[in-house]
Amino acid sequence: MTRPPHDPAVFTQGLSKTFGSRRKLAEIMRHPFTRSERTVALKGVDLEIRQGEIFGLLGPNGAGKTTLLKILSSLVLPDTGQARVNAYDIATDELDVRRSIGYVTSDERSFYWRLSGRQNLIFFARLFHVPPDIITGRVDDLLGRVDLLAKGNEPFSAYSSGMKQRLAIGRALLHDPPILFLDEPTRSLDPVTARHIREFIRDRLARDGGKTILLATHNLHEAAALCHRMAILNRGQVRRVGRLDQFQALFAAHRTYRIDVDREVDLQGAGRVVSTGPSGEDDDGRRQAHAGREVRLVVELDQDHDGALSALVARLAASGARVLEFTRQEPPLEDLFDRLFSEGSTS
Amino acid sequence: MKPGARLWAFLVRDFLQDISYRTNFAMRIVGVLASLTVWYFLGSFFARFPQLAESLGGMDYFSYSVVGIAFLRYLSAVNSTFASKVRQEQVAGTLEAMLVTPNRSSTLVLMSSAYEMVSSTLWILAWLFIGRLFGATFHLPALLPAALLLFVVMASFASIGIMSAGMVIYFKRGDPVTWLLASGSTLLGGIFFPISILPEGAQVLARLMPITHAVEGFRQLIVKSADLAAIWPHLRYLTFFAAILLPLSLGLFHLALKRARLEGTLVQY
């Protein structure tokens, strides 16, 4: 289906889902009129994901990320609200929705372990309605793109975790869908393999392939490295939607600078001195050459005070101290997301 | 894409998985031979009592029991295949991967069982063929009545299997339908003894069970070389049974799928 370029790839409005726990027969007999325990998985989720963007769904475990992906994949029906994927309604056009998406989970068990990677892909290609005369070529092409061509005839059970994950990505591309849902695609992978997968997602799927990617993750650095925009999801609710720099600006009431100087300097009045002490290690933990002989100051300046930095530099110059290093410090991502995740979590 | 291509995908997948267990085929053949040997000697023993053949409608006990056991196994295989396939895919983690393909969930579950249906049919034919080699008095039946009877037997048995698959999807437990039916069929289905020796109430129950008609129909066809007219009452009952139960079980299966999607438990086990 051809869509106007400005149509959202994914659109949700007021999407809500509550799960009830199954009650045992004995419990029903004892308390017949008590309702089963309810868990709110999603509550009034409104999202609009643009074509061609990598959009992150970020949240702690149990935030509702996987439930949202399953609803968008039409595996689970929402209680209320509506959602469209590639302009198809998830409740009424489920087959068109599934034609439009590739769904990658981190579950290694989603293949037939006694079949080879190639046999697995051929099976799923038939289920994705790939025309029989092009299945072999398509499968070989995809095995090549995920660097598994040489291992295609080996049983899936012999694959490493990274190979299994790459094969899962290959399967999601069998029918060349415009939209990919990736649920924790690098979970349980070693750092090097995880980086390769991230590069593949960013360079070959998004940049070269033009795919719209919805990435659910709780890996903050992965989200920061890959996503154009992201939604912060917690307890089933979308707390924020935006770019990483917008989130950083949101909580940056002050800017923090680290200054290494060759003697004690009084900076009170030019900024808020957070700490003073001997310098020792740089950001990478390496010991500096001048360690132990100099002084490190950490100073915070008000974000909305335009002349604060000039005043600080002037005070440093006037002190006569030699400035060895002057660095702007970004708050750790963990701190930023901790604040984002905890927004409204007491409500 | 035509449904045939998807059906072929399932047949190939299950065949490849089946042959990956290299000793499986040999073990099944050994099982068939061992079982038939037991029934052969039991049949030889019962042959010492000529009045027995009279109560078995003129059949020898070995031929009688080999046909009965064939269809008891067939019922068991066809009944359990739908539920066990759903369960296997849930446990193996492959159900979700299948369900995000652009196919109806019910189509996927039904096609998943295709290989087991074909394989069970072939194993029943092999059982009967080897039984013939052991000395069972089997004749090659007329093609049309045999094909018609086999078709309605499959439809009847499958309808119970689809209902039990719905139960597995919804309740996540081994289904009581298959268990009840297997036990009931062994006792009441005329597998090892004629239903005429049962109490009257039990005979009524026995005549309601599809296996009773399947076994009796095939005994008539391959032991007594009966024609279409002779098996017509069995054919009619099984057609009636399938016509009622097949749409009902498909409806219940769809309902179970929808409930499971609503509750988010479709891929749980």
Chai-1 contact restraints between the chains, C-beta under 6 A:
chainA,res_idxA,chainB,res_idxB,connection_type,confidence,min_distance_angstrom,max_distance_angstrom,comment,restraint_id
A,F19,B,G264,contact,1.0,0.0,6.0,A-B,restraint_1
A,S73,B,V100,contact,1.0,0.0,6.0,A-B,restraint_2
A,L75,B,L99,contact,1.0,0.0,6.0,A-B,restraint_3
A,V76,B,R261,contact,1.0,0.0,6.0,A-B,restraint_4
A,V76,B,G264,contact,1.0,0.0,6.0,A-B,restraint_5
A,L77,B,R261,contact,1.0,0.0,6.0,A-B,restraint_6
A,L77,B,L262,contact,1.0,0.0,6.0,A-B,restraint_7
A,L95,B,P102,contact,1.0,0.0,6.0,A-B,restraint_8
A,R98,B,V100,contact,1.0,0.0,6.0,A-B,restraint_9
A,R98,B,P102,contact,1.0,0.0,6.0,A-B,restraint_10
A,R99,B,P102,contact,1.0,0.0,6.0,A-B,restraint_11
A,Y103,B,V100,contact,1.0,0.0,6.0,A-B,restraint_12
A,D107,B,G93,contact,1.0,0.0,6.0,A-B,restraint_13
A,R109,B,G93,contact,1.0,0.0,6.0,A-B,restraint_14
A,S110,B,G93,contact,1.0,0.0,6.0,A-B,restraint_15
A,S110,B,T94,contact,1.0,0.0,6.0,A-B,restraint_16
A,S110,B,A97,contact,1.0,0.0,6.0,A-B,restraint_17
A,R114,B,Q17,contact,1.0,0.0,6.0,A-B,restraint_18
A,R114,B,S20,contact,1.0,0.0,6.0,A-B,restraint_19
A,L115,B,L16,contact,1.0,0.0,6.0,A-B,restraint_20
A,F123,B,A9,contact,1.0,0.0,6.0,A-B,restraint_21
A,F123,B,R13,contact,1.0,0.0,6.0,A-B,restraint_22
A,R126,B,A5,contact,1.0,0.0,6.0,A-B,restraint_23
A,R126,B,R6,contact,1.0,0.0,6.0,A-B,restraint_24
A,R126,B,A9,contact,1.0,0.0,6.0,A-B,restraint_25
A,L127,B,T101,contact,1.0,0.0,6.0,A-B,restraint_26
A,F128,B,T101,contact,1.0,0.0,6.0,A-B,restraint_27
A,H129,B,M1,contact,1.0,0.0,6.0,A-B,restraint_28
A,P132,B,A5,contact,1.0,0.0,6.0,A-B,restraint_29
